[in-house]
Amino acid sequence: MRPSDRGFTLLEVLVAMAILGAVLPTVMIAFTTSARSRSRSERETTAAYLLRDKLSEMEALGAPAEGEDQGDFGEGSLFTWVTSVASLPEIEELYDVTVRVQWLEAGQQRELAVRTYMAASGGGEPGDGQEGQGGPGGPPGQGR
């Protein structure tokens, strides 16, 4: 071969193909894993916001009704919620509240949950939504 000929030799092309063949699958696996992790993180973040919203909704209504309840976050939502409320016999007007947000991911049931205690505020029956509302005839500072 003459020194003035330009181009790659067959050996150089084969070495380049071997390097590419060894590195490319690793790079593809990394991209796939990254996309899967991003999707999982996105769903967990959404579940955390929904959990916070459901708990805030329960707090706004006042003393929760005892028992279990469940539902979804709207038509077509991937997420559902389950609440469990029990009164504590040792302490009057204090409730043990568990809120769980569930969803399916890669064929598996996933869940994010929080357990807390909630006090009844104001004077109404548990679950009637009137506790702590304050308002025009109520004592000042009673509203949330």
Residue pairs with C-beta under 8 A, 6 or more apart in sequence:
8 16
40 105
43 78
43 103
43 105
43 110
44 110
44 112
46 79
47 79
47 101
47 103
47 110
47 112
48 101
48 112
50 73
50 79
50 81
50 101
51 81
51 99
51 100
51 101
51 112
51 113
51 114
54 81
54 83
54 99
54 101
55 97
55 99
55 114
55 116
58 64
58 83
58 97
58 99
58 118
59 118
59 144
60 144
61 127
61 129
61 131
62 120
62 121
62 122
62 124
62 126
62 128
62 129
62 130
62 131
62 132
62 133
63 93
63 95
63 118
63 119
63 120
63 121
63 124
63 125
63 126
63 127
63 131
64 83
64 85
64 95
64 97
64 118
64 126
64 127
65 85
65 126
65 127
66 85
66 86
66 87
66 95
66 126
66 127
67 84
67 85
68 82
68 83
68 84
68 85
69 82
69 83
69 85
70 80
70 81
70 82
70 83
71 80
71 81
72 79
72 80
72 81
73 79
73 80
73 81
78 103
78 104
79 101
79 102
79 103
80 101
80 102
80 103
81 99
81 100
81 101
81 102
82 99
82 100
82 102
83 97
83 98
83 99
83 100
84 97
84 98
84 100
85 95
85 96
85 97
85 98
85 118
86 95
86 96
87 94
87 95
87 96
87 126
88 94
88 95
88 96
88 117
93 119
93 120
94 117
94 118
94 119
94 120
95 117
95 118
95 119
95 120
95 126
96 115
96 117
97 115
97 116
97 117
97 118
98 113
98 114
98 115
99 113
99 114
100 111
100 112
100 113
101 111
101 112
101 113
102 109
102 110
102 111
103 109
103 110
103 111
104 110
120 126
120 131
121 131
121 132
121 142
121 144
122 130
122 131
122 132
122 133
122 142
123 131
124 130
124 131
132 142
132 143
132 144
133 142
133 143
134 140
134 141
134 142
134 143
134 144
135 143
